[in-house]
């Protein structure tokens, strides 16, 4: 059978074995679709939102004082979903759970390992020690869903599917990695919208992982949307507040907050969206190895030495993201001004921007010097390709930042021809230098890693 079909808008799912289609009763669809808009459109204004609320709510205003609007409308959590007249019925919920769990049942153990080997080093939103302990303790799917939140499990499976081999893919109903990822991204999104979990901390984990979906299609909810939701849930869970975890060994709130910051800065620079950078103040301070708790002492998928090296690389990524944040903030102030310059305006003076650009390059060089010293001091055992791949990835990001820094000035013009020519030549020389570094890093990445290990995301 072809890949699973899922339409979260109508809550329609196809049973892979029986071929049966489950969907919400048609009488509920118009109301649900109006309510969906409230949760899908990140920039909706209150006037439009109020016009989309079903008229049934207006006629029973007293009920609003007894039940919050977020619970009374849509979505609902798993405990009350079967009693919800607007949401899907219980058989639809059961079909969704089965659609999430059944396709990957034969390779789920391998996917969990792939997640912690390839995804976790760059985005450690899940506590490896706690998750693995609970996962191994579960004897069946019922136990597993008792210990582990289903939306989080689906988000983990979605990201891990980027690294499956063809042999592993053949054990699933899917024909391609993209098709498998798309299906389980949709499952995770549907579970999120149905609020199978209402815990802000878990929802922050889920939405951070959903930011890794960037299929270059017409999807309305792009990774920037999911990043907005991650920040929202992270603030609800107060992960930004150092006081919430003071004196608690192994508390992961600081790590989750840094994952939000890193993804935010990566999307702002790598996706050329500097104006989408969130204006947040990092009161947490820099992470340390102690923040990883038992994961650093009792790793499940690597040696203790390898885990320490991976943590060191992630801490270097945190420091690099500080430079990314300043670059994105700087470019957001000058980018549109530069693009709207015309030949009749005086142009931007070279002396206005070049000192700042030079300082950014100096910071990148200093970061690279420290990072290379750390890598050199970490003795790598033969066969530790996961660590080598992550190092190459971080180097690749740093090299790309040099390109991002100078690329805008290739289109620079100035009322002073000599000044424009000098700046253009400098930018071209820096771009050639950065491109050579990128090529070298990619070549090294492909040399030490299998094709499946090469990240399909940044």
GUPABA-158421 format. One record per residue (C-alpha): z, y, x; chain; residue in one letter. Coordinates in nm, 3 decimals. Example, Ala and Ser with C-alpha at 12.3 -4.5 7.8 and 13.67 -1.06 7.14 Angstrom:
REM GUPABA-158421
{{0.780,-0.450,1.230},'A','A'}
{{0.714,-0.106,1.367},'A','S'}
END
This chain:
REM GUPABA-158421
{{0.000,0.000,0.000},'A','X'}
{{-0.059,0.358,0.114},'A','X'}
{{0.218,0.586,0.227},'A','X'}
{{0.484,0.672,-0.026},'A','X'}
{{0.393,0.953,-0.259},'A','X'}
{{0.655,1.212,-0.337},'A','X'}
{{0.634,1.532,-0.534},'A','X'}
{{0.969,1.709,-0.518},'A','X'}
{{0.847,1.972,-0.765},'A','X'}
{{0.822,1.715,-1.042},'A','X'}
{{1.063,1.465,-0.885},'A','X'}
{{0.799,1.193,-0.892},'A','X'}
{{0.830,0.893,-0.662},'A','X'}
{{0.628,0.576,-0.618},'A','X'}
{{0.807,0.244,-0.574},'A','X'}
{{0.641,0.079,-0.270},'A','X'}
{{0.685,-0.276,-0.399},'A','X'}
{{0.645,-0.256,-0.774},'A','X'}
{{0.410,0.037,-0.779},'A','X'}
{{0.615,0.196,-1.058},'A','X'}
{{0.626,0.573,-1.085},'A','X'}
{{0.950,0.746,-1.174},'A','X'}
{{0.973,1.106,-1.281},'A','X'}
{{1.193,1.338,-1.481},'A','X'}
{{1.127,1.356,-1.856},'A','X'}
{{0.848,1.599,-1.936},'A','X'}
{{1.067,1.801,-2.168},'A','X'}
{{1.281,1.904,-1.873},'A','X'}
{{1.000,1.997,-1.634},'A','X'}
{{0.930,2.357,-1.748},'A','X'}
{{1.297,2.451,-1.722},'A','X'}
{{1.338,2.277,-1.390},'A','X'}
{{1.028,2.440,-1.240},'A','X'}
{{1.154,2.784,-1.335},'A','X'}
{{1.486,2.704,-1.172},'A','X'}
{{1.316,2.561,-0.864},'A','X'}
{{1.176,2.903,-0.791},'A','X'}
{{1.528,3.037,-0.753},'A','X'}
{{1.588,2.798,-0.466},'A','X'}
{{1.241,2.796,-0.306},'A','X'}
{{1.162,3.166,-0.268},'A','X'}
{{1.372,3.307,0.014},'A','X'}
{{1.276,3.666,-0.063},'A','X'}
{{1.312,3.667,-0.440},'A','X'}
{{1.475,3.976,-0.592},'A','X'}
{{1.750,3.966,-0.854},'A','X'}
{{1.534,4.106,-1.136},'A','X'}
{{1.283,3.825,-1.093},'A','X'}
{{1.559,3.568,-1.052},'A','X'}
{{1.728,3.667,-1.378},'A','X'}
{{1.399,3.646,-1.564},'A','X'}
{{1.362,3.285,-1.452},'A','X'}
{{1.699,3.166,-1.585},'A','X'}
{{1.644,2.952,-1.897},'A','X'}
{{1.730,3.125,-2.226},'A','X'}
{{1.981,2.850,-2.305},'A','X'}
{{2.217,3.007,-2.053},'A','X'}
{{2.204,3.349,-2.218},'A','X'}
{{2.315,3.205,-2.551},'A','X'}
{{2.626,3.046,-2.403},'A','X'}
{{2.767,3.310,-2.175},'A','X'}
{{3.121,3.176,-2.208},'A','X'}
{{3.026,2.858,-2.024},'A','X'}
{{2.952,3.062,-1.714},'A','X'}
{{3.317,3.148,-1.675},'A','X'}
{{3.412,2.780,-1.672},'A','X'}
{{3.139,2.648,-1.443},'A','X'}
{{2.974,2.822,-1.153},'A','X'}
{{2.610,2.911,-1.197},'A','X'}
{{2.520,2.710,-0.886},'A','X'}
{{2.658,2.395,-1.051},'A','X'}
{{2.549,2.470,-1.406},'A','X'}
{{2.183,2.520,-1.323},'A','X'}
{{2.005,2.321,-1.053},'A','X'}
{{2.050,2.141,-0.819},'A','X'}
{{2.352,1.912,-0.868},'A','X'}
{{2.555,1.688,-0.644},'A','X'}
{{2.546,1.310,-0.665},'A','X'}
{{2.875,1.282,-0.855},'A','X'}
{{2.754,1.473,-1.161},'A','X'}
{{2.379,1.430,-1.141},'A','X'}
{{2.361,1.156,-1.406},'A','X'}
{{2.536,1.383,-1.661},'A','X'}
{{2.304,1.674,-1.593},'A','X'}
{{2.063,1.734,-1.887},'A','X'}
{{1.828,1.939,-1.670},'A','X'}
{{1.823,1.724,-1.359},'A','X'}
{{1.669,1.382,-1.303},'A','X'}
{{1.822,1.082,-1.474},'A','X'}
{{2.016,0.813,-1.291},'A','X'}
{{1.721,0.574,-1.266},'A','X'}
{{1.525,0.850,-1.093},'A','X'}
{{1.809,0.905,-0.850},'A','X'}
{{1.830,0.533,-0.778},'A','X'}
{{1.454,0.523,-0.719},'A','X'}
{{1.483,0.814,-0.475},'A','X'}
{{1.761,0.642,-0.281},'A','X'}
{{1.558,0.322,-0.265},'A','X'}
{{1.248,0.517,-0.155},'A','X'}
{{1.453,0.673,0.125},'A','X'}
{{1.613,0.352,0.250},'A','X'}
{{1.359,0.072,0.195},'A','X'}
{{1.055,0.182,0.402},'A','X'}
{{1.245,0.206,0.732},'A','X'}
{{1.490,-0.079,0.680},'A','X'}
{{1.327,-0.300,0.944},'A','X'}
{{1.329,-0.034,1.217},'A','X'}
{{1.628,0.180,1.116},'A','X'}
{{1.840,0.062,1.409},'A','X'}
{{1.561,0.148,1.650},'A','X'}
{{1.511,0.487,1.485},'A','X'}
{{1.877,0.572,1.530},'A','X'}
{{1.843,0.495,1.900},'A','X'}
{{1.521,0.697,1.924},'A','X'}
{{1.696,0.990,1.761},'A','X'}
{{1.982,0.994,2.010},'A','X'}
{{1.754,0.933,2.310},'A','X'}
{{1.482,1.189,2.233},'A','X'}
{{1.595,1.438,1.966},'A','X'}
{{1.968,1.463,2.026},'A','X'}
{{1.943,1.597,2.385},'A','X'}
{{1.760,1.910,2.267},'A','X'}
{{1.948,1.954,1.938},'A','X'}
{{2.288,1.776,1.936},'A','X'}
{{2.388,1.864,1.580},'A','X'}
{{2.526,1.513,1.518},'A','X'}
{{2.834,1.373,1.687},'A','X'}
{{2.690,1.067,1.861},'A','X'}
{{3.024,0.889,1.897},'A','X'}
{{3.139,0.934,1.537},'A','X'}
{{2.801,0.861,1.381},'A','X'}
{{2.739,0.548,1.589},'A','X'}
{{3.087,0.415,1.517},'A','X'}
{{3.039,0.454,1.142},'A','X'}
{{2.682,0.325,1.154},'A','X'}
{{2.781,0.006,1.334},'A','X'}
{{3.079,-0.041,1.104},'A','X'}
{{2.856,-0.049,0.793},'A','X'}
{{2.759,-0.403,0.687},'A','X'}
{{2.492,-0.302,0.435},'A','X'}
{{2.320,0.001,0.285},'A','X'}
{{2.600,0.056,0.034},'A','X'}
{{2.854,0.077,0.315},'A','X'}
{{2.624,0.298,0.519},'A','X'}
{{2.582,0.552,0.240},'A','X'}
{{2.958,0.552,0.197},'A','X'}
{{3.014,0.650,0.559},'A','X'}
{{2.704,0.863,0.629},'A','X'}
{{2.556,1.142,0.418},'A','X'}
{{2.211,1.034,0.295},'A','X'}
{{2.044,1.376,0.346},'A','X'}
{{2.161,1.381,0.708},'A','X'}
{{2.043,1.025,0.767},'A','X'}
{{1.700,1.112,0.625},'A','X'}
{{1.673,1.423,0.840},'A','X'}
{{1.756,1.215,1.146},'A','X'}
{{1.497,0.951,1.051},'A','X'}
{{1.237,1.223,0.995},'A','X'}
{{1.277,1.363,1.347},'A','X'}
{{1.305,1.019,1.510},'A','X'}
{{0.976,0.907,1.352},'A','X'}
{{0.793,1.140,1.590},'A','X'}
{{0.875,0.895,1.870},'A','X'}
{{0.794,0.555,1.716},'A','X'}
{{0.550,0.321,1.885},'A','X'}
{{0.254,0.168,1.707},'A','X'}
{{0.433,-0.167,1.694},'A','X'}
{{0.730,-0.004,1.522},'A','X'}
{{0.506,0.187,1.284},'A','X'}
{{0.337,-0.139,1.183},'A','X'}
{{0.673,-0.258,1.048},'A','X'}
{{0.672,0.023,0.792},'A','X'}
{{0.439,0.093,0.497},'A','X'}
{{0.301,0.400,0.673},'A','X'}
{{-0.036,0.425,0.845},'A','X'}
{{0.038,0.719,1.074},'A','X'}
{{0.330,0.895,1.236},'A','X'}
{{0.238,1.214,1.053},'A','X'}
{{0.236,1.032,0.720},'A','X'}
{{0.574,0.876,0.788},'A','X'}
{{0.726,1.206,0.894},'A','X'}
{{0.579,1.386,0.595},'A','X'}
{{0.723,1.131,0.352},'A','X'}
{{1.073,1.143,0.494},'A','X'}
{{1.066,1.519,0.535},'A','X'}
{{0.991,1.534,0.164},'A','X'}
{{1.271,1.288,0.091},'A','X'}
{{1.520,1.493,0.293},'A','X'}
{{1.404,1.811,0.124},'A','X'}
{{1.440,1.656,-0.222},'A','X'}
{{1.789,1.533,-0.139},'A','X'}
{{1.880,1.879,-0.017},'A','X'}
{{1.754,2.042,-0.334},'A','X'}
{{1.940,1.788,-0.546},'A','X'}
{{2.257,1.858,-0.347},'A','X'}
{{2.336,1.496,-0.271},'A','X'}
{{2.575,1.658,-0.028},'A','X'}
{{2.758,1.983,-0.100},'A','X'}
{{2.936,2.011,0.234},'A','X'}
{{2.821,2.327,0.416},'A','X'}
{{2.863,2.165,0.758},'A','X'}
{{2.639,1.870,0.665},'A','X'}
{{2.382,2.097,0.499},'A','X'}
{{2.368,2.305,0.816},'A','X'}
{{2.297,1.990,1.017},'A','X'}
{{2.023,1.883,0.774},'A','X'}
{{1.845,2.217,0.762},'A','X'}
{{1.853,2.258,1.140},'A','X'}
{{1.673,1.924,1.176},'A','X'}
{{1.422,2.022,0.907},'A','X'}
{{1.316,2.317,1.124},'A','X'}
{{1.137,2.064,1.346},'A','X'}
{{0.870,2.014,1.078},'A','X'}
{{0.571,2.232,1.163},'A','X'}
{{0.258,2.057,1.034},'A','X'}
{{0.038,2.369,1.024},'A','X'}
{{-0.039,2.321,0.654},'A','X'}
{{0.014,2.534,0.345},'A','X'}
{{0.379,2.433,0.307},'A','X'}
{{0.571,2.725,0.156},'A','X'}
{{0.902,2.635,0.314},'A','X'}
{{0.815,2.665,0.685},'A','X'}
{{1.064,2.611,0.964},'A','X'}
{{1.180,2.973,0.948},'A','X'}
{{1.287,2.913,0.588},'A','X'}
{{1.499,2.614,0.690},'A','X'}
{{1.649,2.816,0.973},'A','X'}
{{1.756,3.079,0.721},'A','X'}
{{1.925,2.807,0.516},'A','X'}
{{2.091,2.665,0.828},'A','X'}
{{2.248,3.001,0.908},'A','X'}
{{2.362,3.034,0.548},'A','X'}
{{2.539,2.697,0.551},'A','X'}
{{2.673,2.752,0.903},'A','X'}
{{2.838,3.072,0.787},'A','X'}
{{2.983,2.889,0.486},'A','X'}
{{3.132,2.634,0.723},'A','X'}
{{3.255,2.916,0.949},'A','X'}
{{3.109,2.744,1.254},'A','X'}
{{3.063,3.084,1.418},'A','X'}
{{3.437,3.150,1.413},'A','X'}
{{3.614,3.027,1.724},'A','X'}
{{3.942,3.021,1.530},'A','X'}
{{3.819,2.741,1.301},'A','X'}
{{3.823,2.492,1.588},'A','X'}
{{4.094,2.637,1.808},'A','X'}
{{4.303,2.360,1.955},'A','X'}
{{4.088,2.084,1.806},'A','X'}
{{3.947,1.857,2.079},'A','X'}
{{3.589,1.751,2.022},'A','X'}
{{3.527,1.988,1.732},'A','X'}
{{3.150,2.021,1.691},'A','X'}
{{3.134,2.357,1.516},'A','X'}
{{3.060,2.545,1.837},'A','X'}
{{2.776,2.305,1.922},'A','X'}
{{2.627,2.339,1.573},'A','X'}
{{2.639,2.717,1.601},'A','X'}
{{2.463,2.706,1.937},'A','X'}
{{2.196,2.477,1.789},'A','X'}
{{2.133,2.744,1.526},'A','X'}
{{2.105,3.008,1.797},'A','X'}
{{1.869,2.803,2.014},'A','X'}
{{1.637,2.711,1.725},'A','X'}
{{1.639,3.073,1.609},'A','X'}
{{1.540,3.201,1.951},'A','X'}
{{1.286,2.926,2.005},'A','X'}
{{1.105,3.004,1.680},'A','X'}
{{1.122,3.378,1.740},'A','X'}
{{0.955,3.352,2.081},'A','X'}
{{0.752,3.030,2.067},'A','X'}
{{0.611,3.091,1.718},'A','X'}
{{0.555,3.462,1.789},'A','X'}
{{0.797,3.572,1.518},'A','X'}
{{1.025,3.817,1.703},'A','X'}
{{1.090,4.005,1.380},'A','X'}
{{1.247,3.687,1.234},'A','X'}
{{1.521,3.674,1.496},'A','X'}
{{1.858,3.678,1.321},'A','X'}
{{2.089,3.959,1.422},'A','X'}
{{2.403,3.759,1.493},'A','X'}
{{2.684,3.816,1.737},'A','X'}
{{2.780,3.511,1.937},'A','X'}
{{3.159,3.521,1.946},'A','X'}
{{3.183,3.158,2.050},'A','X'}
{{3.105,3.207,2.415},'A','X'}
{{2.922,2.954,2.629},'A','X'}
{{2.972,2.584,2.563},'A','X'}
{{3.134,2.346,2.809},'A','X'}
{{3.123,1.970,2.852},'A','X'}
{{3.465,1.946,2.684},'A','X'}
{{3.311,2.064,2.356},'A','X'}
{{3.127,1.731,2.330},'A','X'}
{{3.452,1.536,2.307},'A','X'}
{{3.431,1.157,2.304},'A','X'}
{{3.052,1.167,2.311},'A','X'}
{{3.067,1.274,2.675},'A','X'}
{{3.320,1.004,2.763},'A','X'}
{{3.191,0.712,2.554},'A','X'}
{{2.814,0.749,2.509},'A','X'}
{{2.642,0.481,2.302},'A','X'}
{{2.282,0.499,2.423},'A','X'}
{{2.313,0.592,2.790},'A','X'}
{{2.548,0.570,3.084},'A','X'}
{{2.828,0.820,3.121},'A','X'}
{{2.652,0.978,3.420},'A','X'}
{{2.329,1.013,3.226},'A','X'}
{{2.513,1.169,2.932},'A','X'}
{{2.674,1.425,3.162},'A','X'}
{{2.331,1.514,3.301},'A','X'}
{{2.191,1.555,2.950},'A','X'}
{{2.480,1.781,2.853},'A','X'}
{{2.417,1.987,3.165},'A','X'}
{{2.053,2.036,3.063},'A','X'}
{{2.155,2.141,2.712},'A','X'}
{{2.398,2.396,2.854},'A','X'}
{{2.113,2.530,3.066},'A','X'}
{{1.907,2.559,2.746},'A','X'}
{{2.187,2.765,2.594},'A','X'}
{{2.175,3.005,2.888},'A','X'}
{{1.796,3.022,2.870},'A','X'}
{{1.815,3.105,2.500},'A','X'}
{{2.018,3.416,2.584},'A','X'}
{{1.714,3.545,2.773},'A','X'}
{{1.490,3.439,2.485},'A','X'}
{{1.703,3.635,2.239},'A','X'}
{{1.680,3.955,2.443},'A','X'}
{{1.305,3.908,2.489},'A','X'}
{{1.248,3.855,2.116},'A','X'}
{{1.459,4.157,2.027},'A','X'}
{{1.274,4.369,2.282},'A','X'}
{{0.928,4.259,2.172},'A','X'}
{{1.011,4.307,1.804},'A','X'}
{{1.075,4.676,1.879},'A','X'}
{{0.749,4.732,2.067},'A','X'}
{{0.508,4.474,1.932},'A','X'}
{{0.388,4.644,1.614},'A','X'}
{{0.390,4.986,1.772},'A','X'}
{{0.163,4.856,2.047},'A','X'}
{{-0.071,4.675,1.807},'A','X'}
{{-0.117,4.984,1.591},'A','X'}
{{-0.204,5.211,1.882},'A','X'}
{{-0.548,5.369,1.853},'A','X'}
{{-0.774,5.538,2.102},'A','X'}
{{-0.679,5.879,1.962},'A','X'}
{{-0.308,5.838,2.037},'A','X'}
{{-0.160,5.901,2.380},'A','X'}
{{-0.075,5.534,2.433},'A','X'}
{{0.241,5.386,2.573},'A','X'}
{{0.348,5.487,2.920},'A','X'}
{{0.368,5.207,3.174},'A','X'}
{{0.701,5.341,3.297},'A','X'}
{{0.844,5.294,2.948},'A','X'}
{{0.816,4.915,2.933},'A','X'}
{{0.754,4.775,3.279},'A','X'}
{{1.112,4.816,3.411},'A','X'}
{{1.243,4.608,3.120},'A','X'}
{{0.971,4.346,3.164},'A','X'}
{{1.052,4.322,3.534},'A','X'}
{{1.421,4.270,3.454},'A','X'}
{{1.333,3.986,3.217},'A','X'}
{{1.125,3.818,3.486},'A','X'}
{{1.411,3.856,3.734},'A','X'}
{{1.650,3.693,3.487},'A','X'}
{{1.406,3.405,3.436},'A','X'}
{{1.378,3.351,3.811},'A','X'}
{{1.757,3.351,3.851},'A','X'}
{{1.797,3.105,3.562},'A','X'}
{{1.534,2.879,3.719},'A','X'}
{{1.707,2.892,4.058},'A','X'}
{{2.041,2.784,3.911},'A','X'}
{{1.878,2.520,3.691},'A','X'}
{{1.689,2.363,3.980},'A','X'}
{{2.007,2.354,4.189},'A','X'}
{{2.187,2.172,3.907},'A','X'}
{{1.902,1.924,3.870},'A','X'}
{{1.900,1.862,4.244},'A','X'}
{{2.275,1.800,4.249},'A','X'}
{{2.252,1.551,3.961},'A','X'}
{{2.150,1.226,4.124},'A','X'}
{{1.911,1.053,3.884},'A','X'}
{{1.903,0.676,3.873},'A','X'}
{{1.570,0.498,3.858},'A','X'}
{{1.441,0.454,3.508},'A','X'}
{{1.631,0.746,3.351},'A','X'}
{{1.312,0.880,3.196},'A','X'}
{{1.491,1.040,2.901},'A','X'}
{{1.669,1.281,3.133},'A','X'}
{{1.351,1.351,3.328},'A','X'}
{{1.160,1.421,3.006},'A','X'}
{{1.423,1.666,2.886},'A','X'}
{{1.424,1.846,3.221},'A','X'}
{{1.045,1.879,3.209},'A','X'}
{{1.066,2.010,2.854},'A','X'}
{{1.316,2.280,2.949},'A','X'}
{{1.105,2.377,3.251},'A','X'}
{{0.803,2.395,3.022},'A','X'}
{{0.986,2.632,2.788},'A','X'}
{{1.092,2.855,3.077},'A','X'}
{{0.734,2.868,3.211},'A','X'}
{{0.608,2.951,2.864},'A','X'}
{{0.846,3.246,2.845},'A','X'}
{{0.670,3.404,3.142},'A','X'}
{{0.343,3.381,2.950},'A','X'}
{{0.503,3.525,2.637},'A','X'}
{{0.648,3.810,2.842},'A','X'}
{{0.318,3.932,2.989},'A','X'}
{{0.059,3.821,2.732},'A','X'}
{{0.088,4.135,2.513},'A','X'}
{{-0.015,4.357,2.803},'A','X'}
{{-0.356,4.197,2.847},'A','X'}
{{-0.464,4.411,2.553},'A','X'}
{{-0.287,4.715,2.688},'A','X'}
{{-0.472,5.040,2.696},'A','X'}
{{-0.359,5.376,2.821},'A','X'}
{{-0.485,5.730,2.830},'A','X'}
{{-0.459,5.695,3.209},'A','X'}
{{-0.736,5.449,3.318},'A','X'}
{{-0.581,5.377,3.659},'A','X'}
{{-0.247,5.290,3.498},'A','X'}
{{-0.415,5.061,3.244},'A','X'}
{{-0.612,4.879,3.513},'A','X'}
{{-0.304,4.815,3.728},'A','X'}
{{-0.106,4.680,3.435},'A','X'}
{{-0.392,4.459,3.318},'A','X'}
{{-0.431,4.308,3.665},'A','X'}
{{-0.056,4.248,3.693},'A','X'}
{{-0.044,4.078,3.352},'A','X'}
{{-0.343,3.860,3.435},'A','X'}
{{-0.186,3.753,3.764},'A','X'}
{{0.143,3.664,3.593},'A','X'}
{{-0.035,3.468,3.321},'A','X'}
{{-0.222,3.266,3.583},'A','X'}
{{0.107,3.197,3.758},'A','X'}
{{0.276,3.091,3.435},'A','X'}
{{-0.019,2.875,3.333},'A','X'}
{{-0.007,2.690,3.663},'A','X'}
{{0.362,2.620,3.608},'A','X'}
{{0.296,2.493,3.255},'A','X'}
{{0.020,2.261,3.376},'A','X'}
{{0.242,2.123,3.652},'A','X'}
{{0.528,2.061,3.408},'A','X'}
{{0.304,1.890,3.154},'A','X'}
{{0.153,1.673,3.427},'A','X'}
{{0.499,1.569,3.543},'A','X'}
{{0.612,1.504,3.185},'A','X'}
{{0.318,1.272,3.119},'A','X'}
{{0.370,1.099,3.453},'A','X'}
{{0.731,0.997,3.390},'A','X'}
{{0.728,0.949,3.013},'A','X'}
{{0.549,0.729,2.765},'A','X'}
{{0.332,0.897,2.506},'A','X'}
{{0.591,0.829,2.236},'A','X'}
{{0.860,1.005,2.440},'A','X'}
{{0.664,1.328,2.467},'A','X'}
{{0.815,1.560,2.204},'A','X'}
{{0.591,1.650,1.914},'A','X'}
{{0.797,1.963,1.856},'A','X'}
{{0.949,2.251,2.051},'A','X'}
END
